Amino acid sequence: MTASSRAELTAALADGVRTLQLDLSDAQIGRLMDYLSLLSKWNAVYNLTAVRNPSQMVTQHLLDSLAVVPAFVGAVNILDVGAGGGLPGMVLAIARPDMQVSMIDTVHKKTAFLTQAKAELGLANVTVHTARVEQLQLGMHVQQPFDVITSRAFAELKDFVNWSQHLLQQGGRFIALKGVMPQDEIARLPAGWKVTQVQPLKVPNLDAERHLVFIEREGES
């Protein structure tokens, strides 16, 4: 990434952040660009994401993940399941330094990247796990349950809930990032769980459907 192309991409990112009405500092925007640069560099060798064009990465990765930031208001301790290259987990950690963000993935090259990104970006609020989420145990691997568990393009909703519900605190919720409205998946949710809200998202410069699906235990809201 040349200095001029970085300046151009930074301007596009800052413009998108303004459109989303997020309160991010210049330092946070710079850190997001540092993350994007790392992702692009590692992607050339490890194939972390199918999107390779840096300007598309700004839209489809950074802004797509930043669009969900308002949904995490009040969240303190979150888990990103199937974190891949760190979307949305790494972006949330940069945008919300007050929030503890754990990320889990089964693929070692992805968690190696996340660990390297955490170190290079100086993100003290990030924890990385290499494991299947159903094998992550309270007390052994994590000290306390999560108030929000999220995922982006990870699995069907019923599997997402079944595999990670043991890590969700009482009164906590799942926030799943989906493309088109997943009506069939919602209908197949396991017993004892309900969708409390489906929120359409508008991502700047992205002509594609995006939805957030909020899921809680029955009888908790």
CYANA upper distance limits for C-alpha pairs under 8 A (distance plus 0.5 A):
  1 MET  CA      5 SER  CA      6.75
  1 MET  CA      6 ARG  CA      6.67
  1 MET  CA     37 SER  CA      7.65
  2 THR  CA      6 ARG  CA      6.53
  3 ALA  CA      7 ALA  CA      6.68
  4 SER  CA      8 GLU  CA      6.79
  5 SER  CA      9 LEU  CA      6.63
  6 ARG  CA     10 THR  CA      6.40
  6 ARG  CA     33 MET  CA      8.32
  7 ALA  CA     11 ALA  CA      6.69
  8 GLU  CA     12 ALA  CA      6.89
  9 LEU  CA     13 LEU  CA      6.63
  9 LEU  CA     54 PRO  CA      8.25
  9 LEU  CA     55 SER  CA      6.83
  9 LEU  CA     58 VAL  CA      7.64
 10 THR  CA     14 ALA  CA      6.56
 10 THR  CA     29 ILE  CA      7.87
 10 THR  CA     30 GLY  CA      8.04
 10 THR  CA     33 MET  CA      7.28
 11 ALA  CA     15 ASP  CA      6.57
 12 ALA  CA     16 GLY  CA      6.76
 12 ALA  CA     58 VAL  CA      8.18
 13 LEU  CA     17 VAL  CA      6.67
 13 LEU  CA     29 ILE  CA      8.01
 13 LEU  CA     58 VAL  CA      6.85
 13 LEU  CA     59 THR  CA      8.33
 13 LEU  CA     62 LEU  CA      8.30
 13 LEU  CA     63 LEU  CA      7.72
 14 ALA  CA     18 ARG  CA      6.78
 14 ALA  CA     29 ILE  CA      7.44
 15 ASP  CA     19 THR  CA      6.82
 16 GLY  CA     20 LEU  CA      6.71
 16 GLY  CA     63 LEU  CA      7.13
 16 GLY  CA    204 PRO  CA      6.24
 17 VAL  CA     21 GLN  CA      6.66
 17 VAL  CA     22 LEU  CA      6.12
 17 VAL  CA     23 ASP  CA      8.38
 17 VAL  CA     24 LEU  CA      8.03
 17 VAL  CA     63 LEU  CA      7.85
 17 VAL  CA     66 LEU  CA      8.20
 18 ARG  CA     22 LEU  CA      6.73
 19 THR  CA    204 PRO  CA      7.43
 20 LEU  CA     66 LEU  CA      8.48
 20 LEU  CA     67 ALA  CA      7.02
 20 LEU  CA    203 VAL  CA      8.42
 20 LEU  CA    204 PRO  CA      8.04
 24 LEU  CA     28 GLN  CA      6.45
 24 LEU  CA     29 ILE  CA      7.23
 24 LEU  CA     95 ALA  CA      7.23
 25 SER  CA     29 ILE  CA      6.89
 26 ASP  CA     30 GLY  CA      6.56
 27 ALA  CA     31 ARG  CA      6.64
 28 GLN  CA     32 LEU  CA      6.68
 28 GLN  CA     94 ILE  CA      6.87
 28 GLN  CA     95 ALA  CA      7.16
 29 ILE  CA     33 MET  CA      6.83
 30 GLY  CA     34 ASP  CA      6.72
 31 ARG  CA     35 TYR  CA      6.66
 31 ARG  CA     94 ILE  CA      7.65
 31 ARG  CA    121 LEU  CA      7.34
 32 LEU  CA     36 LEU  CA      6.70
 32 LEU  CA     62 LEU  CA      8.03
 32 LEU  CA     91 VAL  CA      7.45
 32 LEU  CA     94 ILE  CA      7.41
 33 MET  CA     37 SER  CA      6.59
 34 ASP  CA     38 LEU  CA      6.76
 34 ASP  CA    121 LEU  CA      7.94
 35 TYR  CA     39 LEU  CA      6.60
 35 TYR  CA    117 ALA  CA      7.29
 35 TYR  CA    121 LEU  CA      7.79
 36 LEU  CA     40 SER  CA      6.54
 36 LEU  CA     54 PRO  CA      8.42
 36 LEU  CA     57 MET  CA      8.05
 36 LEU  CA     58 VAL  CA      8.22
 36 LEU  CA     62 LEU  CA      8.43
 37 SER  CA     41 LYS  CA      6.66
 38 LEU  CA     42 TRP  CA      6.62
 38 LEU  CA    117 ALA  CA      7.58
 39 LEU  CA     43 ASN  CA      6.29
 39 LEU  CA     48 LEU  CA      8.17
 39 LEU  CA     85 GLY  CA      7.62
 39 LEU  CA    113 PHE  CA      8.49
 40 SER  CA     44 ALA  CA      7.08
 40 SER  CA     52 ARG  CA      7.52
 40 SER  CA     54 PRO  CA      7.82
 41 LYS  CA     45 VAL  CA      8.05
 42 TRP  CA     46 TYR  CA      6.33
 42 TRP  CA     47 ASN  CA      7.95
 42 TRP  CA     48 LEU  CA      7.88
 42 TRP  CA    113 PHE  CA      7.83
 43 ASN  CA     47 ASN  CA      5.09
 43 ASN  CA     48 LEU  CA      5.64
 43 ASN  CA     49 THR  CA      7.07
 43 ASN  CA     52 ARG  CA      8.18
 46 TYR  CA    109 LYS  CA      7.46
 48 LEU  CA     84 GLY  CA      7.44
 48 LEU  CA     85 GLY  CA      6.29
 48 LEU  CA    110 LYS  CA      7.19
 49 THR  CA     85 GLY  CA      7.62
 51 VAL  CA     56 GLN  CA      7.42
 51 VAL  CA     57 MET  CA      6.80
 52 ARG  CA     56 GLN  CA      7.99
 52 ARG  CA     57 MET  CA      7.45
 53 ASN  CA     57 MET  CA      6.68
 54 PRO  CA     58 VAL  CA      6.85
 55 SER  CA     59 THR  CA      7.21
 56 GLN  CA     60 GLN  CA      6.24
 56 GLN  CA     61 HIS  CA      8.28
 57 MET  CA     61 HIS  CA      5.58
 57 MET  CA     62 LEU  CA      7.18
 58 VAL  CA     62 LEU  CA      5.49
 58 VAL  CA     63 LEU  CA      6.67
 59 THR  CA     63 LEU  CA      5.49
 59 THR  CA     64 ASP  CA      6.71
 59 THR  CA    203 VAL  CA      8.21
 59 THR  CA    204 PRO  CA      7.64
 59 THR  CA    205 ASN  CA      7.11
 59 THR  CA    206 LEU  CA      7.12
 60 GLN  CA     64 ASP  CA      5.79
 60 GLN  CA    206 LEU  CA      7.70
 61 HIS  CA     65 SER  CA      6.50
 61 HIS  CA     87 LEU  CA      7.36
 61 HIS  CA     88 PRO  CA      8.50
 62 LEU  CA     66 LEU  CA      6.50
 62 LEU  CA     91 VAL  CA      7.29
 63 LEU  CA     67 ALA  CA      6.45
 63 LEU  CA    203 VAL  CA      6.92
 63 LEU  CA    204 PRO  CA      7.44
 64 ASP  CA     68 VAL  CA      7.95
 64 ASP  CA    203 VAL  CA      6.23
 65 SER  CA     69 VAL  CA      7.79
 65 SER  CA     87 LEU  CA      6.90
 65 SER  CA     88 PRO  CA      5.46
 65 SER  CA     91 VAL  CA      6.94
 65 SER  CA     92 LEU  CA      7.96
 66 LEU  CA     88 PRO  CA      8.25
 66 LEU  CA     91 VAL  CA      7.26
 66 LEU  CA     92 LEU  CA      7.64
 66 LEU  CA     95 ALA  CA      8.20
 67 ALA  CA    201 LEU  CA      7.51
 67 ALA  CA    202 LYS  CA      7.91
 67 ALA  CA    203 VAL  CA      6.63
 68 VAL  CA     72 PHE  CA      7.82
 68 VAL  CA    201 LEU  CA      8.33
 68 VAL  CA    212 LEU  CA      8.28
 69 VAL  CA     73 VAL  CA      7.90
 69 VAL  CA     92 LEU  CA      7.09
 69 VAL  CA     95 ALA  CA      8.04
 75 ALA  CA     99 MET  CA      7.33
 75 ALA  CA    147 ASP  CA      7.03
 75 ALA  CA    148 VAL  CA      7.09
 76 VAL  CA     98 ASP  CA      7.95
 76 VAL  CA     99 MET  CA      5.37
 76 VAL  CA    100 GLN  CA      6.58
 76 VAL  CA    147 ASP  CA      7.40
 77 ASN  CA     99 MET  CA      6.51
 77 ASN  CA    100 GLN  CA      5.23
 77 ASN  CA    101 VAL  CA      6.65
 77 ASN  CA    102 SER  CA      8.32
 77 ASN  CA    146 PHE  CA      5.85
 77 ASN  CA    147 ASP  CA      6.34
 77 ASN  CA    148 VAL  CA      7.29
 78 ILE  CA     99 MET  CA      8.04
 78 ILE  CA    100 GLN  CA      6.75
 78 ILE  CA    101 VAL  CA      5.60
 78 ILE  CA    102 SER  CA      6.67
 78 ILE  CA    146 PHE  CA      5.89
 78 ILE  CA    147 ASP  CA      6.67
 78 ILE  CA    148 VAL  CA      5.35
 78 ILE  CA    149 ILE  CA      6.08
 78 ILE  CA    150 THR  CA      7.88
 79 LEU  CA     89 GLY  CA      8.31
 79 LEU  CA    101 VAL  CA      6.48
 79 LEU  CA    102 SER  CA      5.23
 79 LEU  CA    103 MET  CA      6.20
 79 LEU  CA    104 ILE  CA      8.02
 79 LEU  CA    146 PHE  CA      7.03
 79 LEU  CA    148 VAL  CA      7.09
 79 LEU  CA    149 ILE  CA      5.24
 79 LEU  CA    150 THR  CA      6.62
 80 ASP  CA     88 PRO  CA      7.81
 80 ASP  CA     89 GLY  CA      6.10
 80 ASP  CA    101 VAL  CA      7.89
 80 ASP  CA    102 SER  CA      6.72
 80 ASP  CA    103 MET  CA      5.23
 80 ASP  CA    104 ILE  CA      6.85
 80 ASP  CA    149 ILE  CA      6.58
 80 ASP  CA    150 THR  CA      5.41
 80 ASP  CA    151 SER  CA      5.92
 81 VAL  CA    103 MET  CA      6.72
 81 VAL  CA    104 ILE  CA      5.80
 81 VAL  CA    105 ASP  CA      7.12
 81 VAL  CA    133 VAL  CA      7.39
 81 VAL  CA    149 ILE  CA      7.77
 81 VAL  CA    150 THR  CA      6.74
 81 VAL  CA    151 SER  CA      5.63
 81 VAL  CA    152 ARG  CA      8.45
 81 VAL  CA    154 PHE  CA      7.64
 82 GLY  CA    103 MET  CA      8.02
 82 GLY  CA    104 ILE  CA      6.26
 82 GLY  CA    105 ASP  CA      5.17
 82 GLY  CA    106 THR  CA      7.88
 82 GLY  CA    151 SER  CA      7.02
 82 GLY  CA    152 ARG  CA      8.08
 82 GLY  CA    154 PHE  CA      6.10
 83 ALA  CA     87 LEU  CA      6.46
 83 ALA  CA     88 PRO  CA      7.77
 83 ALA  CA     89 GLY  CA      7.08
 83 ALA  CA    103 MET  CA      6.12
 83 ALA  CA    104 ILE  CA      6.22
 83 ALA  CA    105 ASP  CA      6.12
 83 ALA  CA    151 SER  CA      7.59
 83 ALA  CA    152 ARG  CA      8.10
 84 GLY  CA    105 ASP  CA      6.74
 84 GLY  CA    107 VAL  CA      8.32
 84 GLY  CA    110 LYS  CA      6.08
 84 GLY  CA    111 THR  CA      7.92
 85 GLY  CA    110 LYS  CA      6.33
 85 GLY  CA    111 THR  CA      8.30
 85 GLY  CA    113 PHE  CA      7.58
 85 GLY  CA    114 LEU  CA      7.14
 86 GLY  CA     90 MET  CA      5.16
 86 GLY  CA     91 VAL  CA      7.59
 86 GLY  CA    103 MET  CA      8.00
 86 GLY  CA    114 LEU  CA      7.00
 87 LEU  CA     91 VAL  CA      6.95
 87 LEU  CA    152 ARG  CA      7.47
 88 PRO  CA     92 LEU  CA      6.49
 88 PRO  CA    151 SER  CA      8.11
 88 PRO  CA    152 ARG  CA      7.41
 89 GLY  CA     93 ALA  CA      6.65
 89 GLY  CA    101 VAL  CA      7.00
 89 GLY  CA    102 SER  CA      7.97
 89 GLY  CA    103 MET  CA      6.92
 90 MET  CA     94 ILE  CA      6.89
 90 MET  CA    101 VAL  CA      8.35
 90 MET  CA    114 LEU  CA      8.44
 90 MET  CA    126 VAL  CA      8.34
 91 VAL  CA     95 ALA  CA      6.63
 92 LEU  CA     96 ARG  CA      6.18
 92 LEU  CA    101 VAL  CA      8.10
 93 ALA  CA     97 PRO  CA      6.07
 93 ALA  CA     99 MET  CA      7.26
 93 ALA  CA    100 GLN  CA      7.76
 93 ALA  CA    101 VAL  CA      6.45
 93 ALA  CA    123 LEU  CA      7.93
 93 ALA  CA    125 ASN  CA      7.20
 93 ALA  CA    126 VAL  CA      7.25
 94 ILE  CA    123 LEU  CA      8.02
 97 PRO  CA    125 ASN  CA      7.04
 98 ASP  CA    125 ASN  CA      8.12
 99 MET  CA    125 ASN  CA      7.24
100 GLN  CA    125 ASN  CA      5.38
100 GLN  CA    126 VAL  CA      6.77
101 VAL  CA    125 ASN  CA      6.56
101 VAL  CA    126 VAL  CA      5.50
101 VAL  CA    127 THR  CA      6.89
102 SER  CA    126 VAL  CA      6.21
102 SER  CA    127 THR  CA      5.05
102 SER  CA    128 VAL  CA      6.28
102 SER  CA    129 HIS  CA      8.02
103 MET  CA    126 VAL  CA      8.13
103 MET  CA    127 THR  CA      6.78
103 MET  CA    128 VAL  CA      5.46
103 MET  CA    129 HIS  CA      6.65
104 ILE  CA    111 THR  CA      7.98
104 ILE  CA    128 VAL  CA      6.46
104 ILE  CA    129 HIS  CA      5.15
104 ILE  CA    130 THR  CA      6.31
104 ILE  CA    131 ALA  CA      7.05
104 ILE  CA    132 ARG  CA      8.04
104 ILE  CA    133 VAL  CA      7.34
105 ASP  CA    110 LYS  CA      7.63
105 ASP  CA    111 THR  CA      6.90
105 ASP  CA    129 HIS  CA      7.16
105 ASP  CA    130 THR  CA      5.87
105 ASP  CA    131 ALA  CA      6.44
105 ASP  CA    132 ARG  CA      7.18
105 ASP  CA    133 VAL  CA      8.18
106 THR  CA    111 THR  CA      8.39
106 THR  CA    130 THR  CA      5.83
106 THR  CA    131 ALA  CA      5.24
106 THR  CA    132 ARG  CA      5.98
107 VAL  CA    111 THR  CA      7.07
107 VAL  CA    130 THR  CA      7.47
108 HIS  CA    112 ALA  CA      6.42
108 HIS  CA    130 THR  CA      6.86
109 LYS  CA    113 PHE  CA      6.76
110 LYS  CA    114 LEU  CA      6.82
111 THR  CA    115 THR  CA      6.52
111 THR  CA    128 VAL  CA      7.10
111 THR  CA    129 HIS  CA      7.54
111 THR  CA    130 THR  CA      6.64
112 ALA  CA    116 GLN  CA      6.68
113 PHE  CA    117 ALA  CA      6.53
114 LEU  CA    118 LYS  CA      6.54
114 LEU  CA    128 VAL  CA      7.42
115 THR  CA    119 ALA  CA      6.86
115 THR  CA    128 VAL  CA      6.94
116 GLN  CA    120 GLU  CA      6.62
117 ALA  CA    121 LEU  CA      6.29
118 LYS  CA    122 GLY  CA      6.31
118 LYS  CA    123 LEU  CA      5.58
118 LYS  CA    124 ALA  CA      8.04
118 LYS  CA    126 VAL  CA      7.11
119 ALA  CA    123 LEU  CA      7.19
131 ALA  CA    135 GLN  CA      7.26
131 ALA  CA    136 LEU  CA      7.43
132 ARG  CA    136 LEU  CA      7.30
133 VAL  CA    163 TRP  CA      6.91
133 VAL  CA    164 SER  CA      6.54
134 GLU  CA    163 TRP  CA      5.37
134 GLU  CA    164 SER  CA      6.33
136 LEU  CA    140 MET  CA      8.46
136 LEU  CA    141 HIS  CA      6.62
136 LEU  CA    142 VAL  CA      8.04
137 GLN  CA    141 HIS  CA      5.97
137 GLN  CA    142 VAL  CA      7.03
137 GLN  CA    167 LEU  CA      8.00
138 LEU  CA    142 VAL  CA      5.52
138 LEU  CA    143 GLN  CA      6.47
138 LEU  CA    144 GLN  CA      6.89
138 LEU  CA    145 PRO  CA      7.32
138 LEU  CA    167 LEU  CA      7.30
139 GLY  CA    143 GLN  CA      5.53
139 GLY  CA    144 GLN  CA      7.63
145 PRO  CA    167 LEU  CA      5.58
145 PRO  CA    168 LEU  CA      5.83
145 PRO  CA    169 GLN  CA      5.41
146 PHE  CA    167 LEU  CA      6.65
146 PHE  CA    168 LEU  CA      5.50
146 PHE  CA    169 GLN  CA      6.02
146 PHE  CA    172 GLY  CA      7.61
147 ASP  CA    168 LEU  CA      6.63
147 ASP  CA    169 GLN  CA      6.03
147 ASP  CA    170 GLN  CA      8.41
147 ASP  CA    171 GLY  CA      7.90
147 ASP  CA    172 GLY  CA      4.90
147 ASP  CA    173 ARG  CA      6.93
148 VAL  CA    168 LEU  CA      7.47
148 VAL  CA    172 GLY  CA      6.22
148 VAL  CA    173 ARG  CA      5.64
148 VAL  CA    174 PHE  CA      6.13
148 VAL  CA    175 ILE  CA      7.46
149 ILE  CA    164 SER  CA      8.48
149 ILE  CA    168 LEU  CA      7.39
149 ILE  CA    173 ARG  CA      7.10
149 ILE  CA    174 PHE  CA      5.36
149 ILE  CA    175 ILE  CA      6.80
150 THR  CA    174 PHE  CA      6.23
150 THR  CA    175 ILE  CA      5.30
150 THR  CA    176 ALA  CA      5.88
150 THR  CA    177 LEU  CA      7.93
151 SER  CA    175 ILE  CA      7.56
151 SER  CA    176 ALA  CA      5.70
151 SER  CA    177 LEU  CA      6.53
152 ARG  CA    176 ALA  CA      6.82
152 ARG  CA    177 LEU  CA      5.21
152 ARG  CA    178 LYS  CA      7.08
153 ALA  CA    177 LEU  CA      7.24
153 ALA  CA    178 LYS  CA      6.90
154 PHE  CA    160 PHE  CA      8.05
155 ALA  CA    159 ASP  CA      6.81
155 ALA  CA    160 PHE  CA      6.37
156 GLU  CA    160 PHE  CA      6.69
156 GLU  CA    185 GLU  CA      6.89
157 LEU  CA    161 VAL  CA      6.64
157 LEU  CA    176 ALA  CA      8.15
157 LEU  CA    185 GLU  CA      6.38
157 LEU  CA    186 ILE  CA      7.41
157 LEU  CA    188 ARG  CA      8.43
157 LEU  CA    189 LEU  CA      7.05
158 LYS  CA    162 ASN  CA      6.49
158 LYS  CA    185 GLU  CA      7.56
158 LYS  CA    186 ILE  CA      8.43
158 LYS  CA    188 ARG  CA      6.87
158 LYS  CA    189 LEU  CA      5.27
158 LYS  CA    190 PRO  CA      6.39
159 ASP  CA    163 TRP  CA      6.30
160 PHE  CA    164 SER  CA      6.75
161 VAL  CA    165 GLN  CA      5.89
161 VAL  CA    174 PHE  CA      8.21
161 VAL  CA    189 LEU  CA      8.45
161 VAL  CA    190 PRO  CA      8.27
162 ASN  CA    190 PRO  CA      7.93
164 SER  CA    168 LEU  CA      7.71
168 LEU  CA    172 GLY  CA      6.39
168 LEU  CA    173 ARG  CA      7.64
171 GLY  CA    216 GLU  CA      8.05
171 GLY  CA    217 ARG  CA      8.12
171 GLY  CA    220 GLU  CA      6.53
171 GLY  CA    221 SER  CA      8.34
172 GLY  CA    216 GLU  CA      7.38
173 ARG  CA    214 PHE  CA      7.30
173 ARG  CA    215 ILE  CA      6.15
173 ARG  CA    216 GLU  CA      5.38
173 ARG  CA    217 ARG  CA      8.16
174 PHE  CA    213 VAL  CA      8.31
174 PHE  CA    214 PHE  CA      6.19
174 PHE  CA    215 ILE  CA      5.49
174 PHE  CA    216 GLU  CA      7.01
175 ILE  CA    212 LEU  CA      6.95
175 ILE  CA    213 VAL  CA      6.10
175 ILE  CA    214 PHE  CA      5.24
175 ILE  CA    215 ILE  CA      7.03
176 ALA  CA    212 LEU  CA      6.17
176 ALA  CA    213 VAL  CA      5.58
176 ALA  CA    214 PHE  CA      7.14
177 LEU  CA    210 ARG  CA      7.93
177 LEU  CA    211 HIS  CA      6.66
177 LEU  CA    212 LEU  CA      5.42
177 LEU  CA    213 VAL  CA      7.14
178 LYS  CA    182 PRO  CA      7.75
178 LYS  CA    210 ARG  CA      6.36
178 LYS  CA    211 HIS  CA      5.64
178 LYS  CA    212 LEU  CA      6.59
178 LYS  CA    213 VAL  CA      7.84
179 GLY  CA    208 ALA  CA      8.05
179 GLY  CA    209 GLU  CA      5.83
179 GLY  CA    210 ARG  CA      4.81
179 GLY  CA    211 HIS  CA      6.28
180 VAL  CA    209 GLU  CA      5.79
180 VAL  CA    210 ARG  CA      6.49
180 VAL  CA    211 HIS  CA      7.11
181 MET  CA    209 GLU  CA      8.43
181 MET  CA    210 ARG  CA      8.20
181 MET  CA    211 HIS  CA      6.80
182 PRO  CA    186 ILE  CA      6.77
183 GLN  CA    187 ALA  CA      6.85
184 ASP  CA    188 ARG  CA      7.05
185 GLU  CA    189 LEU  CA      7.12
186 ILE  CA    195 VAL  CA      7.77
189 LEU  CA    193 TRP  CA      7.17
189 LEU  CA    194 LYS  CA      7.88
192 GLY  CA    217 ARG  CA      6.34
192 GLY  CA    218 GLU  CA      5.68
193 TRP  CA    215 ILE  CA      7.27
193 TRP  CA    216 GLU  CA      6.27
193 TRP  CA    217 ARG  CA      5.01
193 TRP  CA    218 GLU  CA      5.66
194 LYS  CA    215 ILE  CA      6.08
194 LYS  CA    216 GLU  CA      6.15
194 LYS  CA    217 ARG  CA      6.73
194 LYS  CA    218 GLU  CA      6.40
195 VAL  CA    213 VAL  CA      7.41
195 VAL  CA    214 PHE  CA      6.16
195 VAL  CA    215 ILE  CA      4.92
195 VAL  CA    216 GLU  CA      7.00
196 THR  CA    213 VAL  CA      8.48
196 THR  CA    214 PHE  CA      6.17
196 THR  CA    215 ILE  CA      6.30
196 THR  CA    216 GLU  CA      7.26
197 GLN  CA    213 VAL  CA      6.64
197 GLN  CA    214 PHE  CA      5.74
197 GLN  CA    215 ILE  CA      7.97
198 VAL  CA    211 HIS  CA      7.07
198 VAL  CA    212 LEU  CA      6.12
198 VAL  CA    213 VAL  CA      5.16
198 VAL  CA    214 PHE  CA      6.80
199 GLN  CA    211 HIS  CA      5.95
199 GLN  CA    212 LEU  CA      5.52
199 GLN  CA    213 VAL  CA      7.07
200 PRO  CA    209 GLU  CA      8.13
200 PRO  CA    210 ARG  CA      6.39
200 PRO  CA    211 HIS  CA      4.89
200 PRO  CA    212 LEU  CA      6.91
201 LEU  CA    209 GLU  CA      7.93
201 LEU  CA    210 ARG  CA      5.69
201 LEU  CA    211 HIS  CA      6.03
201 LEU  CA    212 LEU  CA      7.70
202 LYS  CA    206 LEU  CA      8.21
202 LYS  CA    209 GLU  CA      8.22
202 LYS  CA    210 ARG  CA      7.44
203 VAL  CA    207 ASP  CA      8.45
203 VAL  CA    210 ARG  CA      8.30
216 GLU  CA    220 GLU  CA      7.58
216 GLU  CA    221 SER  CA      8.32
